Amino acid sequence: MTINKYQKPSLQTQDEALKISKGTQRPAQTKEQTKLIAQGIQKGIDLYKKQQKEKARELSKKLKKTARQKELSVESDDNEVQEYIIYRQHWLPWLLLVMTWVSIGIYFLRLN
């Protein structure tokens, strides 16, 4: 049993192709010729739609792939050991600051 992959074009596509072919019709052109032109235009429209669907599918695949990668990277970050950074300051700068303020205070007391 063989499956026919060709789908019949929609009525909208047929109407659109017929309008376009009638719009470009030459004065001496027969109805059969116009019909053949409409069929060609219809095939072109169908091909264009297939290409656009294929592009959309590829784009959605890429978006899903990047979303999955981001999700996996977030999960791997959560599994890592969290490091706690404790800042310990040396006592020397604080001692120098206190000594500076004390010496400035003594200086101003001696001036008076």
Backbone as CSV, one residue per row, in Angstrom:
resi,resn,N_x,N_y,N_z,CA_x,CA_y,CA_z,C_x,C_y,C_z
1,MET,0.834,-1.170,0.000,0.000,0.000,0.000,0.888,1.245,0.000
2,THR,0.754,2.070,-0.973,1.549,3.280,-1.050,0.723,4.462,-0.580
3,ILE,1.415,5.352,0.084,0.751,6.548,0.600,1.115,7.714,-0.311
4,ASN,0.119,8.421,-0.774,0.338,9.569,-1.635,0.670,10.773,-0.751
5,LYS,1.891,11.294,-0.889,2.318,12.430,-0.063,1.771,13.758,-0.574
6,TYR,1.340,13.777,-1.832,0.845,15.032,-2.398,-0.545,15.327,-1.860
7,GLN,-0.686,16.467,-1.252,-1.986,16.885,-0.738,-2.631,17.816,-1.753
8,LYS,-3.938,17.725,-1.844,-4.632,18.623,-2.751,-4.552,20.037,-2.182
9,PRO,-4.324,21.011,-3.046,-4.234,22.393,-2.558,-5.572,22.873,-2.021
10,SER,-5.504,23.788,-1.104,-6.723,24.314,-0.494,-7.488,25.170,-1.504
11,LEU,-8.739,25.372,-1.214,-9.570,26.198,-2.093,-9.057,27.630,-2.141
12,GLN,-8.551,28.090,-1.015,-8.022,29.456,-0.942,-6.828,29.605,-1.888
13,THR,-5.949,28.600,-1.897,-4.786,28.641,-2.776,-5.226,28.588,-4.231
14,GLN,-6.212,27.762,-4.539,-6.716,27.664,-5.913,-7.317,28.990,-6.368
15,ASP,-8.117,29.598,-5.497,-8.727,30.894,-5.839,-7.666,31.970,-6.045
16,GLU,-6.683,31.969,-5.172,-5.617,32.968,-5.263,-4.833,32.797,-6.564
17,ALA,-4.510,31.558,-6.922,-3.772,31.284,-8.157,-4.602,31.683,-9.372
18,LEU,-5.889,31.415,-9.339,-6.768,31.778,-10.454,-6.856,33.296,-10.615
19,LYS,-6.953,34.008,-9.504,-6.998,35.481,-9.561,-5.721,36.035,-10.179
20,ILE,-4.582,35.492,-9.752,-3.299,35.972,-10.266,-3.186,35.683,-11.759
21,SER,-3.593,34.464,-12.177,-3.478,34.110,-13.594,-4.426,34.942,-14.454
22,LYS,-5.604,35.237,-13.938,-6.533,36.083,-14.696,-6.043,37.525,-14.751
23,GLY,-5.345,37.949,-13.709,-4.817,39.311,-13.684,-3.698,39.520,-14.687
24,THR,-2.975,38.451,-15.021,-1.869,38.563,-15.978,-2.234,37.961,-17.335
25,GLN,-3.504,37.731,-17.573,-3.969,37.092,-18.806,-3.763,38.006,-20.009
26,ARG,-3.300,37.421,-21.107,-3.116,38.142,-22.375,-4.425,38.126,-23.169
27,PRO,-4.592,39.065,-24.082,-5.854,39.138,-24.850,-6.151,37.882,-25.681
28,ALA,-5.175,37.251,-26.260,-5.428,36.107,-27.143,-5.277,34.775,-26.417
29,GLN,-5.242,34.804,-25.121,-4.993,33.595,-24.328,-6.292,32.814,-24.129
30,THR,-6.201,31.473,-24.274,-7.394,30.643,-24.113,-7.607,30.295,-22.645
31,LYS,-8.791,29.745,-22.342,-9.098,29.360,-20.961,-8.192,28.236,-20.488
32,GLU,-7.849,27.324,-21.392,-6.974,26.208,-21.027,-5.583,26.712,-20.632
33,GLN,-5.098,27.689,-21.396,-3.794,28.266,-21.084,-3.832,28.968,-19.729
34,THR,-4.913,29.689,-19.486,-5.068,30.378,-18.201,-5.124,29.360,-17.067
35,LYS,-5.811,28.249,-17.320,-5.921,27.201,-16.319,-4.550,26.590,-16.027
36,LEU,-3.752,26.367,-17.063,-2.400,25.824,-16.881,-1.515,26.803,-16.103
37,ILE,-1.632,28.076,-16.396,-0.868,29.092,-15.660,-1.289,29.100,-14.204
38,ALA,-2.607,28.986,-13.959,-3.116,28.952,-12.583,-2.562,27.742,-11.830
39,GLN,-2.473,26.599,-12.515,-1.910,25.405,-11.876,-0.435,25.601,-11.533
40,GLY,0.297,26.250,-12.420,1.720,26.537,-12.154,1.885,27.465,-10.965
41,ILE,1.064,28.488,-10.926,1.113,29.429,-9.802,0.744,28.711,-8.514
42,GLN,-0.245,27.848,-8.598,-0.694,27.086,-7.433,0.428,26.193,-6.908
43,LYS,1.150,25.542,-7.805,2.279,24.704,-7.395,3.364,25.556,-6.746
44,GLY,3.571,26.734,-7.290,4.560,27.643,-6.704,4.175,28.072,-5.301
45,ILE,2.907,28.372,-5.118,2.413,28.771,-3.796,2.576,27.622,-2.805
46,ASP,2.207,26.409,-3.251,2.337,25.234,-2.379,3.794,24.991,-1.999
47,LEU,4.688,25.124,-2.973,6.113,24.933,-2.703,6.611,25.968,-1.700
48,TYR,6.176,27.210,-1.872,6.568,28.276,-0.953,6.079,27.974,0.465
49,LYS,4.826,27.525,0.577,4.272,27.210,1.897,5.046,26.070,2.545
50,LYS,5.409,25.048,1.759,6.182,23.929,2.296,7.534,24.403,2.812
51,GLN,8.180,25.268,2.035,9.483,25.788,2.461,9.355,26.578,3.752
52,GLN,8.320,27.387,3.865,8.135,28.185,5.074,7.853,27.298,6.280
53,LYS,7.058,26.241,6.090,6.785,25.314,7.183,8.067,24.618,7.617
54,GLU,8.892,24.245,6.642,10.146,23.575,6.952,11.078,24.500,7.733
55,LYS,11.144,25.758,7.309,11.972,26.729,8.022,11.471,26.930,9.452
56,ALA,10.150,27.006,9.599,9.561,27.191,10.934,9.858,25.988,11.818
57,ARG,9.792,24.779,11.236,10.099,23.570,11.997,11.558,23.574,12.453
58,GLU,12.468,23.931,11.553,13.895,23.985,11.901,14.143,25.013,12.999
59,LEU,13.490,26.162,12.886,13.659,27.203,13.894,13.145,26.744,15.246
60,SER,11.984,26.080,15.256,11.447,25.615,16.531,12.339,24.525,17.131
61,LYS,12.934,23.686,16.279,13.865,22.676,16.779,15.069,23.340,17.434
62,LYS,15.600,24.374,16.782,16.757,25.080,17.342,16.395,25.749,18.665
63,LEU,15.208,26.366,18.713,14.782,27.028,19.946,14.610,26.023,21.080
64,LYS,14.007,24.865,20.766,13.835,23.837,21.788,15.181,23.319,22.258
65,LYS,16.116,23.165,21.321,17.440,22.653,21.669,18.171,23.623,22.597
66,THR,18.117,24.913,22.272,18.783,25.896,23.131,18.098,25.990,24.492
67,ALA,16.761,25.862,24.505,16.032,25.902,25.782,16.438,24.712,26.644
68,ARG,16.567,23.531,26.024,16.986,22.347,26.770,18.408,22.515,27.314
69,GLN,19.285,23.089,26.489,20.659,23.292,26.935,20.712,24.266,28.106
70,LYS,19.926,25.326,28.043,19.882,26.286,29.146,19.344,25.622,30.404
71,GLU,18.319,24.805,30.225,17.714,24.115,31.357,18.720,23.165,32.008
72,LEU,19.469,22.455,31.178,20.474,21.531,31.699,21.604,22.278,32.399
73,SER,21.991,23.434,31.855,23.060,24.194,32.492,22.609,24.754,33.837
74,VAL,21.338,25.151,33.937,20.802,25.649,35.210,20.773,24.522,36.229
75,GLU,20.358,23.326,35.795,20.320,22.188,36.705,21.718,21.817,37.173
76,SER,22.702,21.886,36.280,24.064,21.532,36.675,24.626,22.569,37.641
77,ASP,24.212,23.835,37.488,24.665,24.869,38.423,24.093,24.627,39.811
78,ASP,22.863,24.138,39.889,22.239,23.881,41.178,22.907,22.721,41.900
79,ASN,23.418,21.774,41.142,24.039,20.598,41.740,25.439,20.881,42.278
80,GLU,26.039,21.952,41.879,27.385,22.275,42.338,27.364,22.661,43.820
81,VAL,28.503,22.482,44.463,28.632,22.847,45.865,28.673,24.371,45.955
82,GLN,27.869,24.882,46.839,27.864,26.330,47.013,28.999,26.722,47.936
83,GLU,29.712,27.737,47.515,30.835,28.204,48.308,30.406,29.450,49.064
84,TYR,30.756,29.474,50.318,30.477,30.657,51.127,31.783,31.406,51.309
85,ILE,31.753,32.671,50.955,32.944,33.485,51.094,32.774,34.343,52.326
86,ILE,33.691,34.187,53.225,33.665,34.975,54.446,34.855,35.918,54.384
87,TYR,34.527,37.195,54.402,35.574,38.189,54.343,36.074,38.464,55.759
88,ARG,37.346,38.242,55.963,37.942,38.566,57.262,38.960,39.662,57.020
89,GLN,38.766,40.752,57.710,39.672,41.869,57.525,40.787,41.804,58.560
90,HIS,41.899,42.295,58.137,43.051,42.334,59.032,42.847,43.458,60.036
91,TRP,43.442,43.329,61.207,43.238,44.309,62.276,44.081,45.561,62.091
92,LEU,45.163,45.494,61.292,46.082,46.615,61.152,45.418,47.881,60.595
93,PRO,44.616,47.844,59.529,43.999,49.074,59.036,43.074,49.719,60.074
94,TRP,42.341,48.912,60.824,41.467,49.465,61.854,42.280,50.130,62.959
95,LEU,43.396,49.505,63.330,44.267,50.084,64.354,44.830,51.419,63.883
96,LEU,45.260,51.473,62.632,45.794,52.728,62.088,44.721,53.812,62.023
97,LEU,43.492,53.455,61.680,42.407,54.421,61.637,42.127,55.000,63.024
98,VAL,42.067,54.111,64.014,41.807,54.573,65.386,42.951,55.455,65.864
99,MET,44.185,55.055,65.578,45.336,55.864,66.017,45.331,57.235,65.342
100,THR,44.906,57.299,64.061,44.843,58.579,63.354,43.827,59.490,64.008
101,TRP,42.629,58.992,64.326,41.599,59.809,64.951,42.018,60.254,66.353
102,VAL,42.671,59.366,67.069,43.139,59.738,68.412,44.196,60.830,68.301
103,SER,45.128,60.696,67.358,46.181,61.710,67.222,45.603,63.047,66.749
104,ILE,44.579,63.028,65.885,43.941,64.283,65.469,43.227,64.922,66.650
105,GLY,42.563,64.093,67.467,41.904,64.636,68.662,42.892,65.254,69.616
106,ILE,44.042,64.605,69.859,45.064,65.144,70.757,45.624,66.441,70.187
107,TYR,45.818,66.510,68.899,46.342,67.708,68.250,45.406,68.892,68.480
108,PHE,44.100,68.692,68.285,43.165,69.773,68.489,43.018,70.162,69.961
109,LEU,43.196,69.219,70.874,43.137,69.545,72.301,44.334,70.369,72.720
110,ARG,45.490,70.145,72.178,46.694,70.913,72.537,46.650,72.317,71.971
111,LEU,45.970,72.517,70.837,45.892,73.864,70.266,45.079,74.772,71.181
112,ASN,44.111,74.268,71.851,43.274,75.091,72.717,43.932,75.291,73.995
